[in-house]
Amino acid sequence: MTELLAGRRALLVSTHYAPEHAGIAPYSTRIAEHLAACGAQVEVLAAMPHYPAWRVHDDYRGRWRMTEGRGGVRVHRRRTFVPSRQTALRRGLYELSFLAHGSLGPPAPRPDLVISQMPTLAGGLIGGRLARRHGVPHAVVVQDLMGAAAEQSGIRGGGRVASLVAGMEARILRSATLVGVVHESFMDRVIATGVPAARVRVVPNWTHVTPPTGDRGAVRARLGWRQEDFVVLHSGNMGLKQGLEVLVDAARIAVRDTPRMRVVIMGDGSQKEHLARRAADLPNLDLLPPAADADFPDVLAAADVLLVTQRSSVRDMSLPSKLTSYFASGRPVIASVAADGGTAQEVRRSGAGVVVRAEDPEALHRAVGELIRDPARAKALGALGPAYVQERLSPQAGLGRITSMLSEALALQ
């Protein structure tokens, strides 16, 4: 169906875009560049790069607006308020600043198709407004559900604004031509907003990293990991919804009971300083900056276990993008998440890991200990990840689903 896209003008609205390398930015970027490769003329409206550190990248500081070319795509940047600390009020200012600045002088020329990546209500509102103005299809890709996030993530003041956020989100989704969700666990909540099931498509994310190629021993030595260390690694955003305190508490148990266990939290985010203070006295926990993109696959493969954590309240609003990279690494995954959430479903379906109760450091420590004592099981779990990626999470499969949805939206108009 790519012939429907050739020669068309597409506008992608996403606060997150390259050179951001975590979260949804790799997917926004790959979608835009894929559409350009299919022959579409692609424009992107994005914020200045700021995630996951929640501070504007050095190369973009002090700029109010700019346009740059990336991978055959023209990217229009708009300055926004970037909160270093997450509260409902600060998040609201973040959204309002992108909505206000992004609405001033939107990219030209007139698009034939508008795509909005959510989260960020502002991106959905801008995309919907432009689609209506020009009478063109509006396709929304839901990476996170913001109404549920306000309710479940633990952000200060989130509970008070959850119904308002959910109402705005519902209006955006109901007005869209088609709505894509990255996991089927989102479908019931999207349909409950009033979107007909016939207009919802499942468009899973794909792995955006290459298989590891480096010398595992050399990578471990460079990172200071001893041969006898059993390294459990969490890589990605250090935010509220991750509930990373469970890793600190599990490391504290390990000091006494499992000397080989070494916890590594790698990344950036709003909770980094809080975690550093909480773990200051722990000799077996390291806080590291994000790995360079080129090194990332080898760093994941150098660990013994990869961790994904979420607060127990997080169920049907978010699927960690790190999972696709974790599965590709060939390492077993331990998920400390709600048992009935989408993340738990995905880990179980892959067969590449185990699920333990969220926010339970004893359960997490126990699961690590079981894999230390049973290396054959750890190896078997890890081997299932790449097979799952090849079957369901390849870039070709993921981009094919997105292309199909967008071509369908064009055909429906």
Residue pairs with C-beta under 8 A, 6 or more apart in sequence:
1 403
1 404
1 407
1 408
2 38
2 39
2 403
2 407
4 407
4 410
4 411
5 35
5 38
5 39
5 40
5 403
5 406
5 407
5 410
6 38
6 39
6 40
7 39
7 40
7 41
8 40
8 41
8 112
8 113
8 410
9 40
9 41
9 42
9 43
9 109
9 110
9 111
9 112
9 113
10 32
10 35
10 40
10 41
10 42
10 43
10 111
10 112
10 113
10 114
10 115
10 406
11 42
11 43
11 44
11 45
11 106
11 107
11 111
11 113
11 114
11 115
11 127
11 130
12 28
12 31
12 32
12 35
12 42
12 43
12 44
12 45
12 115
12 116
12 117
13 44
13 45
13 46
13 102
13 114
13 115
13 116
13 117
13 123
13 124
13 126
13 127
13 130
14 24
14 25
14 28
14 44
14 45
14 46
14 116
14 117
14 120
14 123
15 46
15 47
15 80
15 98
15 117
15 120
15 122
15 123
16 23
16 24
16 25
16 28
16 46
16 47
16 51
16 117
17 25
17 28
17 29
17 32
17 44
17 46
17 49
17 75
18 25
18 26
18 28
18 29
18 49
18 70
18 71
19 49
19 57
20 26
20 49
20 50
20 51
20 52
21 290
21 293
21 296
22 51
22 52
22 236
22 237
22 267
22 290
22 321
23 51
23 52
23 236
23 237
23 321
24 117
24 119
24 143
24 321
25 49
25 51
26 208
26 321
27 117
27 143
27 205
27 206
27 208
27 321
28 44
28 46
28 117
29 70
29 71
30 208
30 395
30 399
31 115
31 141
31 399
31 402
32 42
32 44
32 71
32 73
33 42
33 70
33 71
33 72
33 73
34 399
34 402
34 403
35 42
35 403
35 406
36 42
36 71
36 72
36 73
37 72
38 403
42 72
42 73
42 74
43 73
43 74
43 75
43 76
43 107
43 111
44 73
44 74
44 75
44 76
44 107
45 76
45 78
45 102
45 106
45 107
45 123
45 126
46 75
46 76
46 77
46 78
47 77
47 78
47 79
47 80
47 82
47 98
48 56
48 57
48 60
48 61
48 63
48 77
48 78
48 79
48 80
48 82
49 56
49 57
49 60
50 56
50 57
50 80
50 82
51 237
52 236
52 237
52 238
52 239
52 267
52 268
52 269
52 290
53 268
53 269
54 82
54 83
54 84
54 86
54 268
54 269
54 270
55 82
55 84
56 82
60 66
60 77
63 77
63 79
64 79
65 76
65 77
65 78
65 79
65 101
66 76
66 77
67 74
67 75
67 76
67 77
68 74
68 75
68 77
69 75
74 107
76 107
78 98
78 101
78 102
79 97
79 101
80 94
80 97
80 98
80 101
81 90
81 93
81 94
81 96
81 97
82 94
83 90
83 91
83 93
83 94
83 270
84 270
85 270
86 155
86 156
86 239
86 240
86 270
87 155
87 156
87 157
88 150
88 155
88 156
88 157
88 158
88 160
88 161
89 157
91 155
92 161
95 120
95 121
95 122
96 122
98 120
98 122
98 123
98 126
99 121
99 122
99 125
99 126
102 122
102 123
102 126
103 126
103 129
106 126
106 130
110 134
110 136
111 130
111 131
111 134
111 136
112 136
112 410
113 136
113 137
113 139
113 406
113 409
113 410
114 127
114 128
114 130
114 131
114 134
114 136
114 137
114 138
114 139
115 127
115 138
115 139
115 140
115 141
115 406
116 123
116 124
116 126
116 127
116 128
116 138
116 139
116 140
116 141
116 172
116 176
117 123
117 141
117 143
118 124
118 140
118 141
118 142
118 143
118 144
118 145
118 146
118 169
118 172
119 143
119 144
119 145
119 146
119 149
120 146
121 146
121 165
121 168
121 169
121 172
124 140
124 169
124 172
124 173
125 168
125 172
127 138
127 140
128 138
128 172
128 175
128 176
131 137
131 138
131 177
132 138
132 175
136 413
137 177
137 178
137 409
137 410
137 412
137 413
138 175
138 176
138 177
138 409
139 176
139 177
139 178
139 179
139 180
139 405
139 406
139 409
140 172
140 173
140 176
140 178
140 179
140 180
141 180
141 182
141 203
141 402
142 173
142 179
142 180
142 181
142 182
142 186
142 190
143 182
143 205
143 318
143 319
143 321
144 317
144 318
145 169
145 186
145 189
145 190
145 316
145 317
145 318
146 165
146 166
146 169
146 317
147 162
147 163
147 165
147 166
147 167
147 169
147 170
147 317
148 162
148 166
148 189
148 315
148 316
148 317
148 318
149 155
149 158
149 241
149 317
149 318
150 158
150 159
150 161
150 162
150 165
150 166
151 158
151 159
151 162
151 166
151 313
151 317
152 241
152 311
152 313
152 314
152 315
152 317
153 239
153 240
153 241
153 311
153 313
153 314
153 317
153 318
154 240
154 241
154 243
154 311
154 313
155 240
166 193
169 193
170 193
170 194
173 179
173 190
173 193
173 194
173 195
174 193
174 194
174 195
176 195
176 199
177 199
177 409
177 412
177 413
178 199
178 200
178 201
178 405
178 408
178 409
178 412
179 190
179 195
179 199
179 200
179 201
180 200
180 201
180 202
180 203
180 401
180 402
180 405
181 187
181 190
181 200
181 201
181 202
181 203
182 202
182 203
182 204
182 205
182 319
183 202
183 204
183 319
183 342
183 345
183 346
184 202
184 342
185 315
185 316
185 319
185 341
185 342
185 345
186 316
186 317
186 319
186 342
187 197
187 200
187 202
188 316
189 316
189 317
190 200
191 197
191 200
201 401
201 405
201 408
202 401
203 398
203 401
203 402
203 405
204 392
204 393
204 398
204 401
205 319
205 321
205 324
205 393
205 398
206 324
206 393
206 394
206 395
206 397
206 398
206 399
207 324
207 325
207 327
207 328
207 389
207 393
207 394
207 395
208 324
208 325
208 395
209 296
209 297
209 300
209 324
209 325
209 328
210 297
211 297
211 328
211 330
211 386
212 297
212 298
212 300
212 301
212 329
212 330
213 297
213 298
214 295
214 298
214 301
214 302
216 298
216 301
216 302
217 227
219 295
219 298
219 299
219 301
219 302
220 226
220 227
220 229
220 231
220 302
223 288
223 299
223 302
224 286
225 231
225 262
225 264
225 302
228 260
229 260
229 262
230 258
230 260
230 261
230 262
230 304
230 305
230 368
230 371
230 372
231 262
231 264
231 302
231 303
231 304
231 305
232 247
232 261
232 262
232 263
232 264
232 303
232 304
232 305
232 306
232 307
232 334
232 368
233 264
233 265
233 266
233 299
233 300
233 303
233 305
233 306
233 307
234 242
234 244
234 247
234 263
234 264
234 265
234 266
234 267
234 306
234 307
234 308
234 309
235 266
235 267
235 290
235 291
235 296
235 299
235 300
235 306
235 322
235 325
236 242
236 266
236 267
236 320
236 321
236 322
237 267
237 268
237 269
238 244
238 265
238 267
238 268
238 269
238 270
238 271
238 272
238 275
239 269
239 270
239 271
240 270
240 271
240 311
241 310
241 311
241 314
241 318
242 269
242 271
242 309
242 310
242 311
243 309
243 310
243 311
243 312
243 314
243 336
243 358
243 359
244 265
244 271
244 275
244 309
245 275
245 278
245 359
246 309
246 336
246 358
246 359
246 360
246 361
246 364
247 263
247 265
247 285
247 307
247 309
247 361
247 364
248 263
248 275
248 278
248 279
248 282
248 285
249 361
250 263
250 361
250 362
250 364
250 365
250 368
251 261
251 263
251 279
251 282
251 284
251 285
252 282
252 361
253 361
253 362
253 365
254 261
254 263
254 284
254 365
254 368
255 282
255 283
255 284
257 365
257 369
258 365
258 368
258 369
258 372
259 284
260 372
261 284
261 365
261 368
261 369
261 372
262 284
262 285
262 286
263 282
263 284
263 285
263 286
264 285
264 286
264 288
264 303
265 275
265 285
265 286
265 287
265 288
266 287
266 288
266 289
266 290
266 291
266 299
267 288
267 289
267 290
268 289
268 290
272 287
275 287
276 287
279 285
279 287
291 299
296 325
297 325
297 328
297 329
300 306
300 325
300 326
300 328
300 329
300 331
301 329
301 330
301 331
303 329
303 331
304 331
304 371
304 378
305 331
305 332
305 333
305 334
305 368
305 371
305 378
306 326
306 329
306 331
306 332
306 333
306 334
306 353
307 333
307 334
307 335
307 336
307 364
308 320
308 322
308 323
308 326
308 333
308 334
308 335
308 336
308 337
308 343
308 347
309 335
309 336
309 337
309 358
310 318
310 320
310 336
310 337
310 338
310 341
310 343
310 358
311 358
311 359
312 338
312 357
312 358
312 359
313 338
314 337
314 338
314 341
314 343
314 358
315 338
315 340
315 341
315 342
316 341
316 342
318 342
318 343
319 342
319 343
319 346
320 343
323 333
323 343
323 346
323 347
324 389
324 393
326 333
326 352
326 385
327 333
327 350
327 352
327 385
327 386
327 388
327 389
327 393
328 385
328 386
328 389
328 393
329 382
329 385
330 382
330 383
330 385
330 386
331 382
331 385
332 352
332 353
332 354
332 371
332 378
332 379
332 381
332 382
332 385
333 347
333 350
333 352
333 353
333 354
333 381
333 385
334 353
334 354
334 356
334 364
334 367
334 368
334 371
335 343
335 344
335 347
335 353
335 354
335 355
335 356
336 356
336 357
336 358
336 359
336 360
336 363
336 364
337 343
337 344
337 347
337 355
337 358
338 344
338 358
339 355
339 357
339 358
344 355
347 353
347 354
347 355
348 355
349 388
350 384
350 385
350 388
351 381
351 384
351 388
352 381
352 382
352 384
352 385
352 388
353 381
353 385
354 367
354 381
356 363
356 364
356 366
356 367
357 363
370 377
371 377
371 378
371 381
